[in-house]
Amino acid sequence: MTDQSHQVDFQAAAHLYKWPSLNNSRREDRAPYMVVNGTLDQCIRDFMGKPEKTRHLYEIRTKSQPPLVPDVLSPEHVIELSRLREFL
């Protein structure tokens, strides 16, 4: 029997954002801008295609899916969801 409360909807609407940067550091004085408007799956794939050394400049925003998916996914969350997606 599967636990429906712990399943992730990878087809949910999501947006990949990039923070403006200076010397590979986030510019906290600037707002992030959207680079992908699609599904959670598409945003995860696009994020994972970015160079590892720049991933800290990105975040994914989507509808919260407790307990596994918050509304703003940090790079660490995205990497874990990518592993989960590949496992499933």
N, C-alpha and C positions, 0 to 999 in steps of 0.2 A: 504494500500500500504506500502511495506517495503522499508526502505532506504538501498540500497545495499552498500553504502559507509561506513556504520556503522556495517556491519556484520564481524564476526571474523571467519577465516578459521582455525578451530581446527585440521585439518588434514595436515596443513603446516609442513614442516620439521623443527625440533627444536632440541636443545641440552641442557641438564641440566648440569651445571658446579658447582663444589664445590671448594671453596677457601680453601687452606691449612690453618690450624688454630693452635693457641697456646692459651691455657686457654680460649677456646671458643671465640676467637677473630680472625678476618681475618689476615692472614700474607700478608700484602701488598707488602712485598719484594719477594713474590712467585707468580707464575702464577696459575690461577685456572685450574682444570683439568676436562675433560668430564667424567660424570658418566652415562649418558643416551644419546643415539642417536636414535631419533624416531620422533614422531609427537608432535605438541604443546599440544594436549590432553594428550598424554602419559607422557610428561614431567611435566605437571601440576599435574597429578595424583601422579606421583612419588614424586614430591616436597611436595604435601599435605600429603603424607605418612611419611614424615620426622618429627621427634620430633619438636614441636613448638619452643623450646629453641635453636635449631640449624639451623632454616630456614634462618637466616641472613647470613649464610655461602654459600648459593646457589643462582644461577641466571640462567635464561633461555635465550638462544640466539636463535633468529629466524629471518626470513625476516620481516621487518617492515610492519605493516598493519595500516597505519594512519586512523583515529586519535586514535584508541584504543590500538594498539599493537606496542610498540617501538622495535627496534632490540635487545635490552638487557632489559630483564624484571627483575626488582628488586623483592624482596619478597613481597612487598606491591602490585605491579602490578599483580603478580601471584595469590595472594589471591583474588583480585578483579575479575580477569578473571575466577577463579574457581567459584566464586559466580555467575557470568554472565552465565557460562557454565551450572551450575545447574538450573538456572532460565529458560534457553532456553530449 
